[in-house]
Amino acid sequence: MIVGEMVLSAFLQALFQTLMSAPFKSFFKRRELNETVLERLNTALLTISAVLIDAEEKQITNSAVEKWVNELRDVVYHAEDALDDIATEALRLNIGAESSSNRLRQLRARMSLGDFLDGSSDHLETRLEKVMMRLERLASQRHVLGLKEITTMTPKQRLPTTSLVDESEVVGRDNDKDDIMRFLIPENGDDTPTTTTVVAIVGIGGVGKTTLSQILYNDQRVQSHFATRVWAHVSEEFDVFKITKKVYESVTSRPCEFTDLDVLQVKLKERLIGPFLLVLDDLWNENFADWDLLRQPFTSASQGSRIIVTTRSQRVASIMCSFHVHNLQPLSDGDCCKNLEELGDEYFSELESRSLFQKNKTRYMMHDFINELSQFASGEFSSKIENGCKLQVSERTRYLSYLRDDYGEPMRFESLREVKFLRTFLPLSLTNSSRSCCLDTMVSEKLLPTLTRLRVMSLSHYKISRLPPDFFKNLSHARFLDLSRTELDKLPKSLCYMYNLQTLLLAYCSSLKDLPTDISNLINLRYLDLIGTKLKQMPRRFGRLKSLQTLTTFFVSASDGARICELGELNELHGKLRIVELQRVVDVADAAGANLDSKKHLKEIEFIWRTGSTTSDSYLNPHRTQNEAEVFEKLRPHRRIEKLTIERYNGKKFPDWLSDSSFSRVVCLRLKECRNCSSLPCFGQLPGLKELYISGMVGFRSIGSGFYLSPSSLRDQNQQPFKSLETLRFDNLPDFEDWSDVRVTGGDLFPSLKKLSILRCPELTGNLPTFLPSLISLHIYKCGVLEFLPDHHEYSYENLQTLTIKSSCDSLVTFPLGYFGKLHTLEFDNCISLQSFQLLKEYSYGPNALRSLRINDCQNLLRLPELNLQVTVSNCRYLKQPQYPFHLPRPNVSGSLRSHGSQRSYDSRSPSRYD
């Protein structure tokens, strides 16, 4: 089946479901003519659907059938447009009622959709009648074209399922699981049925019936309750002997040698001791006799035994005399978002593996043949302009894309005046994505606003500073609008008429300062990108956008905009959320009202306070800082959160929840410029934490035992703090003085730490943690009084590969190079006391792994050992010729060391000199 016709089949199915919905029946019922039109539309759609599969196959070789299919696609587009007009008007009515005064709301509540369509119903009826007549004409031509009725396609052979499942990837089925569990394991052990109970899970293909059964099958309570558990995949072929054999082999854990069904069922019946659970997955057979024969070994099983059946058919559930039928509904938009993303990744990987897409550096390319095939499939309904070709469109063109980079001058679209039903206007770029282009004002101000059927429109990267006030007024069908990287400083109010809009991209509109007041009317909005704008607050009633799944940034308003509690009902938010201007939250109840702990799909949150200088009132006022602490305590996120950033927080202590071990999925924490906090939470208790970044904390002085373990955990000597931490970075901590080490008996302090950076901590004294067995990279910068004494016996940095010391460790005189057998990159810069390097005898030419040594501005460096690698040295005025220890033969070295400011290098693998 060609992709375009797959979409056509979906269109027909969607049209039929729409016509059968209650709002449309109500609209058609208002007049007798409407009821007739509705019936005739349904009949025509059903007739065409019956022959569509055959038409899709024949149109490849039969031009007459191809013409018939194209005519059908065109009329289906018109039908969808007409029905979308009705749905949009109903949506406008609903939004208007919610926004109006109480009196007007009550008045409108008494009025039906038809009342609001009276003014335009004649026009809609005329359009639908034209659609109906075209559909009936197409239906009547099916016999002339020899199209046959094929109601089903040959099903694809499905792979057998098993009982195994990765529950970490399953979302949104907790309620379904709990509902069915009540029938598997009755409360208080009260099991009324005396025979084996059947529980049926019924739902459409792909809705998750098998996954739900797998979750139930592997539940700890189920494993403990049932003496025997058996999983059997059935599918279309219902062979009683094969199914019984599967069950017998699973129960006995050995091959079945019986060939007679009666003997097999008797033996199985004898083996079923105690309550058992049998899952029959993907059952299709609707023959009662087959089921009655299959169930015979189970009829006298122990009380409490259960059979779970998954099926698409309600009749199957009825035939099996199910004690409970659970109708599994599709996931909510929020729950299925993650699943759809993963499915999209799988599909893309599949296309790439079949060479439909080919990776080229940073982007994917489509082979010319595949490109031509896609254009063939889209036919006259799609137009693509590239390589400076002239725009070619027809009245049937619905999709237009072009490469805006191909046109140095504003592109002209005069021929688009003929295209009245365009659905997609999509400029693209294959070069520098940050380049801006010019768009003819005729297009932006006169042409685009007339394309009232647009679903997708992009003006991204165009130098547009303003749009007409009514630009979007008639674009209510649009689902996707991209205005990113334009020069707009405000959006037209007419944007708020786009009731069907689902995606709005405003990223890097660097002049944009406000959102329209009535943006809350866009109740279907799912994706709103505000990164890189100059917004300061969100409009009032922003919380009405309950369909939002991606909101990049929420700006807390001061007085005349949206308070933080407007986030309260946005429970479908996914991915990353930045909450900015948190200093404006003064009411603790508002913070609690944000309900962040209910947003289970969010993976990352950035909490950002914006303050002025350190002498500001928010910094010095103790009541203010106390209030911020109370506010932050109420902003606890859901336990599934993975990444947290806290920036410019002014409270004196961090919230208690920040170190709660129940946040087991937290992998990354960033603390930035939290100037009033003098200590850190007990981050060592976060079992999944992999990255910890702490910077700009004025007043933070020391790390003690509370950083690793809570007071209660200190009593547990087997506690393992920071067991997953791989990256630790301290940066710009001017008052950080002491980093205390602690001893743990259950393992190492930082068993997984691979990267450690200590930057701009001028007061930090003492030594680093002594035992870092996994450390690979260590960077020290501007930590003058920090001591680094790795030659002491208690130190262990045995896996260190990269070491950089810059303007640090002023007490370091001799660097024990021989203690680092795996070091391959070493750099010193402005180490004022460094004089020499020490090698162990077994590393007389340096560690075997060392590949790069760079030394700069180490004024007291006197000697270098002979090293079997390239060494780069600069501005080391007292450096003498290399020292060759252990009485090695000494090569001839000549030259002058007086050029202090230049860079010098030598390769000791052959006689060389400094110059």
N, C-alpha and C positions, 0 to 999 in steps of 0.2 A: 504494500500500500504506500503510495507517495505521501510524503509528509503533509503537503497542502491538503490532500483529501482526508488525512487523519484529522486535521483541524476542522475540515468541513463536517465530518461525522460528529465531532464534538459540538460544533455549532448547532447542528440539527437537534441533537439531544438536549442541549441547553435551551433552545427555543421551545421545544415541546414542554419541558419542565416549567418554563416561565409562563406559558399559556395556561398551564394547569394550576398555577398558584392562585391563592385566594384573592390578592389585590386585583389581578387581571380578570378573574371571573366576576368580581364585583363591578369592575369597569364595564365589561361587556354586557352584564345583566341589565344595565340601565335602559337599554333599548332593544327591541326585538331584532332589529337588523344586526346589532352587535353580537347577539347570541348566534345568529346564523353565520356571521363571519368567523366567529371563534370555532364553531363546529367544522366549517369547511377548511379553515387553516389546519386544524388538527388532522383531519382526514388526508389532506394533501401531503402534510409532513410525514405521516405514517406510510403513505403509499410510496413516496420517494425514498424513505429510509429503507424500505424493503428491497429496493433494487440498487441502492447506492454501492454496496460492496461489489456487485457485478460491474457497475459503471466505472468504478475506480480501476478495475483490472483492464477493461476493454478500451478505455480512453487513451491508453498508451499507444495503441495501434490503430484505433478508429477515430478519424478526425471529427466525424459527426458526433460521436459520443463525447469527445473532448469538448466540442462546442457546447453540448448539453450540460456538461459538468461545470463549465465556466459560467454559463447562464445561471445555473443553480447557485453557484458561489455568490454571484452578484445579487441575486434576489434574497439570499439568506442574509447578506450584509444589510440590505435595505430593511428586512424584517427586524433584524437585531437593533438597527437604529431607531425604528419606530417604537419597539418595546422598551428600549432604553430611555426614550423620551418620557414614556409613562412612568417608568421606575424613578427617573430623576425628579419628575414633578411630585411624585409621592414622597420622595426624600425631602424635597424643598418644603412641602407641607409639614412634615414632621419637625424639621429644623425650625421653621417659622413658628410653629406652635410652642416649642420649647423656649424660644427666645422672646415671645410676646408677653404682654401683661396677662395677669390672671384672667381678667374678663374676656380678653380676646382669645386666650388659650381655651377657655371653656366653650366659646362660640365655635372655634375651629374644630374642637374635639367632636362636636355634633355633626360635622360635615364630612362627607366621604371624599375619597379621591376623585370620584366623578364630578362632584360639585366644583372642584378646582380645575377640572379639565373641560368644563362646559364650553369655555371660550375657545378652546382649541380642539375639542373632540371631533368636530366635523372634519378638520384637516387630518387628524390622526386616522379617523375612519376611512377617509379617502386613500390615504397611504396604505393602510392595511388591506383595503379592498384591491388595490393595484398589486400588492404582494401576493394576495390570495389568488388572483387571476393568473399571475405568472406561474405560481406554483402548480395550479391546476393544469395549465397548459403543458408544463414540463411533465407532470404526472401522466397526462394523456399520451405523451410521445414515447413512453417507455416501451410499448409494444412495437412501434414502428422501428425503434432502434434495437429491438431484440434483447432488451434487458430482462434478466431473470430475477426472481425473488430469492435472495439468499439471506436468511435471517441470522445465521451464526457462522462464525469462522472456525476453522479447525483449531482447537485449543493447543497451545504450545505445551509440550511435555514438561511438567514441573519436576524439579529435583525433590527427592524425599526430604522431609523435615526430620529433625532430631529434637531431643528434649533440652539441649544445651542452649544457653542464652547469656549474653553479656548485659546484665541488668543496669550497668552504669550508662548504657546508651539508650535506655527506655525512659520516656517522659510521658506524663499526662494520663497514666492508667491506674493511679492509686485508688481512686473511688471505685472503678470497675473491679479491681482486685478485691477490695474489701466487700463489695456487694456479693460476689460469687463465693468468697471464702465462707460466708455465713451458711451457705448450702453444702459446702464440703465438710466443714467441721462445725457442727451445731454448738451453740453456746450451752454451757453447763452439761454437756454430754447428752442432751435430750435429742435423740434421733428417732423421730416418729416412724418413717417408712420402714417396713419390714423386708422389702426387697431392694435389690440394687438400684440406686437412684441415678437417673440420668440428668445431667446439667448441660444444656445446649448453649453455645455461644454463636450467635447468628449475626452476620454482617457482610457487607460488600467485599469484593476481593481487594486485598491490600490494606484493609482497615486496621489490621493488627490482631486478628483472632488467634493466630498461631503464637505470636509473641506473648499475648496475655496468658495463654495456656502454659507456655514455657515458664513464665514467672510463677504461676500458681504451682506448677509441678515441682519447682525447685525451692519453694518456700520452706523455711525451716520447720514451721508448724506442720506442714503437709508431710514432710519427710518423717517427722516423729509420730504422726497420727496413724499413717497407713503402713501396714506391715509389708505390703508389696506395691510397687509402682511400675506401671508399664506404659510405654509410649509406642503408638502404632500409626504410621502415616498411611492413609487410605487412598485419597485422590479419586479420579473418575472410575478406575477399575475396582469394583467391589467383589473380590473373590473371597468367599467365606473361608475356604480352606487356607489360603495364604495368610489372611488376617489372623485366624486362630493359631496358625503355626508361628507367626511373629510373637503372639502373646505367650505361647507355650515356651518358646526359646528364651524369651525375656525373663519369664518366671523361673525357669530351671537353670538358666545360664549355660545351656549346652544345646548342641544341634538336635533337631527333631528328626527321628527316624521313621515316624509313622506316616503311612500313605493313605490310610482310611480316615475319613472325617469323623466317623462315630467313635473310633478308638481314640483319636486325638482329643476330641471334646471330653470324653470320659476321663482321660488321663489329666487333662487340664483342670477339670472340676475337682479332682482329688488333690491337686497341688495348691489350690487356692485356699490357704489357711490364714485366718485373720482378715481384717478389713483391707481391701485393696483399692487402688486407684488406677483406672484405665483411661488413657487419653486416645481418642480416635480423631486424628487430625485430618481436616479437609475432606469431609464426607459429602458425596454427591448423590448416592443411590437413594431413590424414592420408592423402592419396592419393599413393602412391609414384610413379605415372606422372607426376603434375604436377611433383613434385620432380625426377624424372629428366630431364624436358624442360628445366626451368629451369637445371640444373647443367651442361648440355652445353658452353657457352662456357668454363667454368672447369676442365674436366677435364684439359686439357693446359697449364694455366698454369704459370708459373715455380715451381720448388721453393721451399717456404717460404710459399706463399700460404695464407691462412686464411679460413674463413667462420665467423662467430659467429652463432648462432641463439638467440633468446630465445623461450621457449614455456612454456605451462602443462602441456603434454602429454608424458609419457614416450614415448608412441608416436611422436610427431613426431620426437623425438630418435633413436629407433630406426630409423625409416624413412630418415632422412637419413644413416644409417651414421656416426654421430658417433664421432670418434676419442676424444673425452673428453666425458663428461656431468658437469656441475657442478650438483648439487642445492642450490639456494640456500635456506638456512634463514632463518626470521624473525630479526630482530635480537634480541639479548638485552634483558631488561627495562631495563637501564641505557642501552644504545645507543638504544633506541626512545623513551626518555622525552622527549628533546628533540624528536624527530619528532612525537610525540603532542601535545606542547604547541603546536607550530606548526600542526598539523592542527586542533587545537581552536580556535586563533585564527582560522584560515581559515573554519571552519564558523560561528563566531560572527559574523565579519564578513559572511559570506553571509546569515545570518539577519537581521542588522541592515540590510543593503542591500535586503532584501525587506520591510522594515518589520515583521518579526515582533517585533523589539525596537526601542524608541525611547528615545534618550538624553534624560534629564531631569536637568540639572546634573551631579550626581556619581554617578548610578545609572541603570540601564536599566529601562524599564517595558515591560510586555507589553500590547498592545492587548486590550480586552475581548473582541473576537471571537476572537483567538488563544487567550486564556485559556479561553473557553468550548469552543473546539475541542479543546484539550488535555484538558479535563475529560471531554469526550465520548469521546475516544480511550481514556482510562484507565478509564472506566466505573465499575463498582461496586468495583473493586479499589483505588481511590484516594479518600481523603477529605481535604478541605481546609477548615479552619475560619477564617473571617474575618468582620470586622464584627460580632463578638459573637454569631454564629449558634450554634445548639445543635449539639453533636457528633452526627453521623449516620454510623453505621458498620454493617457487617454481618459475618457470619462470614467472608466472602471478602475483606474489606478487608486489603490488604497494606501500603499506604502512607498515612501520616498526617502532615500538616503543619498548623501553625496559627501565627497571629501572637500571640506571647506579650504584646506591648504592648497588645493589646486587652483584657487582663484585669488589672484593678488588684488583685483578690484572687487568692489561689491558685486555679488552674484545677482543676476537678474532672473526672475521667475515669471515672465509674462505668460508663458504657456500654462502656468498653474491656474490661470483664471478659468480654464476649461475643466479643472478637476474640482468638483463640488463635494466629493465624498471622501477626501483624503483622510486617512486615519493616523498615519505616522509621518512626521516631519523631523528627520534625524540627521543633522550634520555630524560628520565624523572626522577624525584626524589620525593619521598614521605617523606623524612626525612629532615635533615638539608640542607636548600637550599644553604648555603654558602660553603659547602664542595666541594673541587675540586677533580677530578679523573684523572686518566691517560688514554690515548687513544693510542692504538698500532700504531706505526708509519706506519705500513703497511696499516692501514685503512686510516689515514689522508693523506698520501702522494701517495699511489698507488691505493687504492680502490675507495674512495669517488670521486676523479676527473674523474673516468670513468663512474660514474652514471649520464649520460648526460640528463636524463629525470627528474631529481629531481626538485620538486616544493618547497619542504620544507626541510630545513636542519638546524640542531642545533648542535653546538659544545660547548654549554654553559657549564661552570664549568669545562672544561677540561684544564689540564696544558699544554697548547700549547703556545709556545713562538714565533714560526715562522711557516709559511706555504710556500710551494713551489711557486715560482713566477707565474707559470701557473695554479695554483690550481683551479681557477674559470673560466678559459678560455672557457671550454666546458659546463658550467652550466648555459647557457643563458635562460633556461626555468624557473629557480628558481624565486619564488615570495616572499619567506620568508627565511631570514638568521639570525640566532641567534649566535653571537660570544661573548655574554656578559660574564663577569667574567672569561675571558681567560687572558693569560699573553702576548698577542701579543703587540709588541711595534710599529709595522707598519703593514699595510694591503697590500697584494699583488696587484700590478697594474691590474692584471687580473680581480679583482673585478669589474672594470669599464666596463667589457664586459657583465655584468648581466643586460641586457637592460630591462628585464621584472620585475626586483626586485621591490617589493612594501614595504617590511618591512625589515629594517636593525637595529639590536639590538647590540649596542656596550657598553651598560651600565657597569660601573665598570671594564672596561679594564684599570686598573690603570697604565699600562705602555704605553698606546697608546698616541703618541704625535702628529701625523699628520694623515690627511685623504689623500687618493690618489688625485693627481692633477686633474684627469679626472672624478672625482665622479659626475660631472655635467652631464655626459652621462646617468646617471640613471634617466631619465626623468619620469619614472613611479613610482618613490619612493614616498610613502605616509607617512611612519612612520620611523623616524630616532631618536634613543635614544642615547645620548652622555653623560648622567649623569655619574659622577665619573671617567672621563678620564683626561688625562693631556694635552688635546688639548689647543693650544694657539691662533689659528686662523682658519678660514675657507678658503678653496681654492678659487681661482678666478672662476668666472662664476657660483658660487653657486646659483645665482638667476634663473638659468635655471630649477631648480627643482620645477616647478610650481605646480606639483601635491601633494607636501608635505602638509599633514594635521596635522601631529604631528612632531614638531621639539623641542626637549627638551631644547637645548641650541644653541645660535648663538654667536660665538666668533668673535668680530670685529677685523679685521686685521689691521696691521700697514701700510705696504707698498706693500708687494708682495702677499697679499691675498685678500679676499673679503671684500669690504667696507660695511658699514651698509646699503647703498642704494640697495645692493643685495637683501634685504628683500622686496623691493618695489613691486614685482609682485607675491610674495608668499601669495596670498589673500585667500587661502583655509586653512590656519593654524587654528587649533582648540586647545582648552584646554589651557595649560600653556606654556609660552615661557620665557626663561632666556636669556637676552642680556648682555653679559659679555665683559669687556675691553672697556667700553664706553669712557674712557679717551683718546682713540685713535681717536675719532671722532673730527676732527678739522674744517671740512667744514660744515657749517650750511645747505648748500644745500644737502649734503649727508644725514643729519638727516631727512630733509623734504622728501627726496627721498625714505626713508624707508616706507612711506605711512602706518604707524601704524593705522591711523584713518580709513583705508579702511578694516581692518581685523576684520570683524564683528563677526567671530566665536571664537576669542580668549576670554577666560574667565579670564586669569591671566597672568600678565607680571611682571618679576623681572628685574629692571634696576640696573646694577651692574658696578660700577667703581672700578678699582683695582689700588691702589696707594701704595707708599712705606711709609716712615716715615713722620711725620708731618712737617719735615723741607724740604721736597722735593719741587722741583720747582713748581709742579702742585698745591701745597698747598699755597705757598707764592706769586706766580705770580698773580697780580690782573687782568691782561689781560686774563690769562688762566681761572680764575674762571668766569669772565664775559662771555667768549666764551662758557664755559660749560653751563651757564644759557641759552644762546641763543640756543645752541644745544638742551638742554632738552625741551625748549619751543616747538620745532618742532617735538618732539616725542610724541605728543598727541595721545592716543589710541582711539579706537572706543567707543562710548558712552555705548555700552553693556558690557564693561569690568566690572568684579566683584571683582578682587583682584589685588592689586598693592604693590610691594615691591621696595623701593629705598635704595640702599646701597652704602655708601662712595661717595655720590655726593658731588662735591667740589664747586658748585656754591654758591653765597651768598644769593640767594633767590630761592624759589621753583617756578615752572611755574604756571602761572595764571590758567591754565586748571585744576590743581590738586584740586581746591576747587569749580569747576563749578558744580552748582546744577543739570545740565543736566546729570551728571553721577549718575543717580538715582539707578543704579544696583550695585554700589560699596558697598561691604559689609565688606571688610577687607583692612586696610592700615598698612604698616610697614615702618618706617623710621629708618635706621641703620647707625650710624657713619657719618652722614652728618655734617662735622665739621665746615663748614663755615657759616651755616645758624643760625642766632640768633633769629629767630621767626618762628612761625608755620603758615601755611595757614589757611584759614577760613573753617576748617573741619566741623564746626557745620552746614554748609549749605548742606551737603551731606545727603539726606533724608533716604537713605537705609543703611548707615554705621553702622555696628554692632560691629566691632572689630578695635581698634586703638592701635598700639604698637609703642612707640618712645624710642629709645635707642642710647647711645653712641654719643650724639650730644654735643660736646665740643663747648662752646660759646653760647649755647642756655640758656637764662636767665629768661624769664618770659612768663607767659600766661596772656593775657589781653582780652579785649572785641573782638579784631579782630580774636581770636581763635573760638569764638562762632558765631559771626554775622559779615557780611560785613558792611561797612559804610552805604550803602543804606538800608540794613536790620535793622540797629539800629533804624531807624525811624518807623519801623513796630513793634509796641509793642506786636502784637499777633504772632510774629515769634517764632517758637519752635525749638531751636538749639539742635542737637544731639538727635532727637526724637527716633531713633532706636538703639543708641549705648548701647551695653550690656557688653562689655569688654574694659577696658582702662588700659594700662600698661606703666608706665614711668620707665626706667631702665638706670643706669649709666649716669646720667646727672650731671656732677660735678659742673657746673656753674648755674644750675637752682635755682633761688632764690625766685621767687614770683609767686603764683598762685592766680590770682584775680577772685573773684566771680562776677557774674553779675545777675541782676534781670530781669526776663521776666514775663510779665503779662498774656501771653497766655497759661501758664502751668508751668511745672518744668524744671529746667536746664538740668538735666540728668534723664528724666522720666523712662528710661528703663535700666539704668546701674545696672548690677548685680555683676560684678567682677571688683575691683579696686586694682591695685598693684602699689606701689611707692617704688622703690628699688634703693639704692645707689644714693641718691640725697642729699649729705651732707650739701648743703647750703640752702636747701628749708626751708623757715621760714613761720610763720603765721599758719593759720588753713586750714583744708580741706574744700571743699564745704559743706555747712551746711545742705542742704536738698537733701538726696539721698533716696527716698522712696522705691526703688526697690533693693537696695544694699543687696547682700547676702554674699559676700566674700570680706574681706579687708585685704591686706598684706602690711606691712610697714617694710622696712629693710634698715639699715644704713642711716637713716634720723634723725640725732641727734638733730637738732634744730627745727624740725617740731613739732608743738603743736597739741595735740589731746585732746580736751576738750568737749567731748560729753555730759557732764552734763549741758552745757549751754542750755537755753530753746529754742534757735533757731535751735539747731541741731535735725535732725530726721533721725535715722538709725534703724527704728523700725523693719525692716525685716532681719537685719544682723544675719547670722548663723555661720560664721567662721571669727575669728579675730586673726591675727598673728602680733605681734610687736617685732621686733628683732633689737637690737642695735640702737634704735630710741627713739624719743620723750623724750629727757633727762629731760624735765620739768615736766613729768608726775609723780606725787607723790601718789595720790589716784585714783584708777580706779573705776569709778561708775558702778559697775557690775549690779546694779539694773535697769539701763536704757536699758538693752538689753534682753527683754523678750523672744526672739526667738533664742538667741545665744546657739549653741550646742558644738562648739569647740573653745577653747581660749588658746592662747600660748604666753608667754612672755619669751624673751631671752635677757640677758644683758641690761636690762632697769635699768640704774644706780640710778635713783631717786625713783623708785617705792617702797612704804612702806606698803601700805595697800589697801584693797578693801572696797567699800562702797555698802551696800545693802539697798534697800527700804524695808519698813516693810512687804509689801505683798510678798517679796521674801526673807524671813528670812532664808531660807535654800538654797538660790541661785535661779536663774531663772529655771523654770520647764523644759526648753528644754536643759539646759547645761548637756553635757555628758562627756566632756573631758576637763581637765585643766592641762596644762604643764607649769612649771616655772623653768627656768634654769639661773644661774649666775646673779640673781638679788640681789646684795650684801646688799642692804639697806632694803630689804623686812623684815618687823617686824612681821606682823600678817596675818593670813588667817582666813576668816570666816568659820563657820561650813557649809559644803556643802554636799549635798546628792549625792555624786558621788565619783569616784576614782580620786585622785589628785596625779600627779607626780611632785616631787620637787627635784632639784639637785643644789648643790653649792650655797646655800643661807645662808651665815654664821650667820646672825643675826636673822633669822626667829625664832620666839617664838612659843609656843603652840597655837593652833587655838583659835581664839576669838569667843565667843558665844554671840551674841548681843540679845537685847530684853529680857534679864533675863530668857533665856531658861535653863532648867536643864543641869547641866554640868557633863559630864561623867568623869570617872577617866582616867587620861592620865599620863603615866609614860615613862621614857626613857631619853636618852641623845641627845642633839642637837649638839654635838661636831664634828661629822663626816661631815666636810664641803664639802669634795670632792666627796662624794658618792651620789647615787640617793636614795631618800626615797619616799615612798608612803604610803598613809593611806586611809582607807575607812571609812568615817564618818557616814555611815549608821549603824555601830556598834562600841562600844568602841574600840579604837585602839591607837597606839603610833607610834612615829617616831623612826626608828632604822637604 
